[in-house]
Amino acid sequence: MENNNNNKDSQSQRPLEDIRESEARNNPPVDSGYHENNQDNWSEPTETDQLQSNQQWIEDESSSEIPKEDVSYQEPIQPTANKKTKEKKTWVSALFGGVVGGLISAIIIVLLFTNNIIPNGNGNDSNQSAENDGSPEVVETLASEDADVSTNIEEVSNAVVGVSNMQQQSIWTESEEAGTGSGIIYKKENGKAYIVTNHHVVDGAQQVEVVLNDDEKLDAKVLGGDSLTDLAVLEVDGATIDTVANIGSSDDLKVGETVLAIGNPLGIDFANSVTKGIISGLNRSVSVDTNGDSQPDWVTEVLQTDAAINPGNSGGALVNSNGEVIGINSMKIAESAVEGIGFAIPIDSALPIIEQLETNSEVARPQIGIATASLSQVPPQYRYEISLPENVEGGMVIANVQTGSPADEAGLQQFDVITKINGQEVTSILELRKYLYTETSIGDSIDIEYIRNGKIQNTTLVLQEAVQQEAA
């Protein structure tokens, strides 16, 4: 069986000329004359012939593709009839077929003309002109749309810049480039230009340098940054900056809409690279670790796209086909088994944060004034000391209370376990922050349910502006 399979493999790989020669040997031309011994010369096909004519499926385990079936169809050879009889039948059949075919053709032509399916030449010339102009108009429209997209992308590309994070490794060395990203020029005012980028692009920088589209380098000042939303605002001299990005709306986006990602993947050498994709999903919730403790402490709402987003694209623009910025490229899922899942911060969510960073250098958020840990992170021996009721499975353990904070004034203490805020269960710092930052405001009064010494208690406190982003 192995030899047969090898024969089949080799047969499937023979040149076309060899295959034709083989077919010629296996299927000789049919003689048009009648021979008495024609049927006597026929013989049963051998086993080898059958094996060669049968097509087998061959699947390589290392390939995920199904091989195409190479099937050749051959008409069966019929014994020839008496030549004279055949010629007579052929003549009669041809005559009858010609008459019937002519009648059918005439009827079809009459019907086509009477139903105006075929123009009779006496119609309105303007209608004919409109129909003839149809195809060129479609082609011209498509070409015009492509040209418009290219023009729009070229314009917004001039507003996308490179951002270099410069750090000094020691007092004996000069500042060196520790990382690169992208940024978007969103405003020019009073001789200054303002650029939005990702917080992680400039985090830890001792100096920030901006590289314009024409390779001009400018020193940038970091006006403010926010680790939770991963946004930062830079200020540069606007004397040589002529282009500002057009800002669109992310609230009007639809899944499947075409988008393009613009940025500097892998550094300035690939500046203003453009990749094309679609909006794959809206309002995606992605858990992120903002303080480097390998525990998610914030949920960010993002747009999902399959436009390629690579290292260096962070802070770049996600734009629609009109060249309007509808998102700020932020991150992607970097796993070998995952392709085409990138995320961008919706521009409508980013604008209020950008405004606060530009004017106040930080984002004002409410706080309770505690440092906490999820109950699930507390070792079993310490959970026993907290004296929790058996039916309590989740909550936030207070590790520290800031002096003078709302929690301190409300009487909360170390090792109290917060289970609910305004009736909403909280089991992690992620849920606690999301509720505080999205459902409450500075100055609001909230009700807190907590457990102390095995007993459920309640208190009310007034939220204050957060002094420290790490605390809740």
C-alpha positions, -999 to 999 in steps of 0.1 A, spaced: 0 0 0 29 24 7 43 18 -28 9 25 -43 6 58 -24 41 68 -35 31 60 -71 0 82 -67 21 111 -53 46 109 -81 18 107 -106 1 139 -92 34 158 -96 42 148 -132 46 176 -158 15 183 -179 32 168 -210 38 135 -192 2 134 -181 -11 140 -216 12 113 -230 -1 89 -204 -37 98 -212 -30 93 -249 -16 57 -242 -45 48 -219 -72 63 -241 -63 59 -278 -83 78 -305 -116 63 -315 -119 51 -351 -149 66 -369 -153 34 -389 -172 2 -378 -151 -29 -370 -165 -64 -364 -138 -71 -338 -141 -38 -320 -158 -53 -289 -136 -84 -290 -105 -62 -286 -118 -47 -253 -103 -60 -221 -109 -56 -184 -88 -28 -168 -59 -41 -147 -56 -33 -110 -27 -9 -117 -49 11 -141 -77 13 -115 -52 25 -88 -39 52 -112 -74 64 -121 -87 66 -86 -81 99 -68 -71 96 -31 -72 123 -4 -37 130 9 -35 151 40 -2 164 55 -5 165 93 16 196 93 -7 215 70 -41 229 79 -52 231 43 -73 204 26 -56 193 -7 -75 199 -38 -90 169 -56 -75 164 -90 -104 147 -109 -104 143 -146 -136 133 -164 -136 111 -195 -165 104 -218 -173 66 -221 -164 51 -255 -196 39 -272 -195 13 -300 -199 29 -335 -230 21 -355 -234 14 -393 -220 44 -411 -248 47 -436 -276 44 -410 -258 69 -388 -255 94 -416 -292 92 -424 -302 96 -388 -279 125 -384 -293 143 -415 -329 139 -402 -320 150 -367 -301 180 -380 -330 191 -402 -356 187 -374 -333 204 -348 -327 233 -372 -364 240 -378 -372 238 -341 -343 260 -331 -352 286 -357 -388 288 -345 -377 292 -308 -351 318 -317 -377 338 -336 -402 337 -308 -376 348 -282 -364 378 -304 -400 390 -308 -407 388 -271 -375 407 -263 -384 435 -287 -420 438 -276 -411 439 -239 -384 466 -246 -357 443 -232 -337 450 -264 -338 486 -275 -352 490 -310 -331 520 -319 -360 544 -319 -358 552 -281 -347 583 -264 -310 590 -270 -307 606 -236 -317 574 -219 -292 554 -239 -265 579 -229 -273 576 -192 -271 538 -194 -238 539 -213 -224 563 -187 -233 539 -158 -202 518 -157 -176 546 -160 -194 565 -133 -191 536 -108 -154 532 -116 -148 570 -113 -167 571 -80 -146 543 -65 -114 560 -77 -125 593 -63 -133 577 -29 -99 561 -27 -83 594 -37 -103 613 -10 -92 588 17 -56 591 6 -58 629 7 -75 628 42 -49 603 55 -20 624 41 -34 655 60 -39 638 93 -5 621 90 12 654 93 -4 658 127 9 625 140 44 628 156 70 606 171 76 608 209 109 598 225 113 590 261 147 602 271 163 590 304 198 593 319 211 560 331 237 575 354 252 608 364 282 601 341 261 597 309 239 618 288 202 612 284 194 583 260 163 572 242 146 547 266 115 542 244 95 557 216 58 561 208 35 584 189 14 614 196 -13 636 180 -12 674 176 -48 682 186 -45 720 192 -24 751 184 -29 782 205 -9 813 215 22 801 198 21 766 215 11 733 201 -5 706 222 0 669 218 -18 639 233 -1 606 238 -2 576 261 9 580 297 31 549 295 50 564 265 64 593 287 63 576 321 96 580 339 110 603 313 136 629 324 132 646 290 107 642 262 115 649 226 90 652 197 99 644 161 77 661 135 67 647 101 96 665 85 121 650 110 124 683 130 130 676 167 114 697 194 118 696 232 84 689 249 70 697 283 48 671 300 18 691 312 1 661 329 -5 624 328 -31 599 341 -21 563 346 -57 550 348 -68 563 314 -32 560 300 -33 596 287 -7 624 288 -5 659 273 26 675 259 33 711 250 58 722 223 67 754 205 42 758 177 61 781 154 69 754 128 37 734 132 11 740 105 -12 709 108 -36 701 136 -56 669 135 -94 670 129 -112 654 158 -142 632 150 -167 613 173 -163 578 186 -199 577 198 -212 574 162 -190 545 153 -204 512 141 -189 477 141 -174 470 106 -166 506 99 -133 511 81 -105 527 102 -68 534 98 -41 534 125 -13 559 120 19 559 141 55 550 143 58 512 148 92 500 160 105 536 162 110 567 142 124 547 112 89 537 103 73 571 111 37 577 99 30 541 89 -6 535 81 -25 502 86 -60 495 76 -87 476 94 -122 478 108 -139 485 141 -142 450 155 -160 459 187 -173 488 208 -172 495 245 -148 467 253 -138 464 290 -101 456 295 -85 451 329 -52 468 334 -25 469 360 -15 505 366 9 502 396 30 472 384 19 447 411 6 422 386 -30 427 399 -56 444 377 -67 476 394 -86 494 367 -110 486 339 -106 508 308 -133 511 281 -118 508 246 -125 503 210 -114 470 194 -98 470 160 -80 446 137 -58 474 122 -22 464 131 -10 482 162 26 475 171 51 488 196 57 524 188 21 529 177 10 538 212 -4 573 213 -10 574 176 -42 581 158 -70 558 149 -89 576 122 -120 571 101 -122 573 63 -127 610 65 -93 614 82 -109 623 116 -94 611 148 -118 588 166 -94 570 189 -60 570 204 -41 537 199 -31 523 233 -25 486 234 -30 451 219 -31 415 230 4 403 225 1 365 225 14 341 199 -21 325 195 -38 359 190 -38 381 159 -55 413 150 -68 424 184 -58 459 191 -74 486 213 -78 524 212 -91 549 237 -124 564 223 -118 601 216 -151 611 232 -139 595 265 -104 610 261 -114 646 255 -125 654 291 -94 638 305 -72 657 280 -88 690 290 -81 684 327 -45 673 321 -39 704 300 -53 728 326 -48 711 360 -20 686 352 -41 658 368 -75 643 368 -97 651 398 -114 620 412 -132 612 445 -116 591 472 -125 574 505 -89 576 518 -80 539 523 -55 514 511 -71 481 505 -66 445 495 -92 420 481 -103 394 506 -94 367 481 -57 379 484 -56 375 522 -40 342 534 -63 318 553 -45 323 587 -51 360 585 -87 357 574 -94 338 607 -81 368 627 -104 391 608 -134 372 623 -156 371 592 -191 354 592 -191 321 573 -214 334 546 -191 363 536 -170 353 506 -159 387 492 -150 422 502 -122 447 506 -100 445 536 -88 479 548 -50 478 552 -45 514 561 -66 545 567 -52 580 558 -54 605 586 -80 632 581 -95 613 551 -133 607 547 -128 571 559 -110 584 590 -137 609 598 -164 581 593 -147 559 618 -134 531 595 -104 512 609 -77 489 598 -89 453 591 -125 464 586 -139 446 556 -160 467 532 -187 446 515 -210 472 499 -211 509 488 -246 523 483 -259 488 482 -234 478 454 -212 448 463 -175 453 459 -150 424 459 -119 440 444 -101 473 441 -111 473 404 -148 473 413 -143 498 440 -125 523 418 -148 518 389 -178 525 410 -163 556 427 -149 571 395 -179 565 373 -209 565 396 -200 592 421 -185 627 423 -164 648 447 -187 659 475 -212 631 473 -223 612 504 -221 574 502 -233 546 525 -207 519 533 -215 485 547 -186 468 565 -178 440 589 -159 445 621 -153 416 646 -178 394 628 -206 420 629 -221 439 600 -221 477 605 -229 508 584 -215 543 581 -218 574 559 -190 595 545 -185 625 522 -161 619 492 -131 642 488 -108 649 459 -82 622 457 -47 633 468 -30 601 458 -41 580 428 -29 548 444 -54 551 473 -92 546 468 
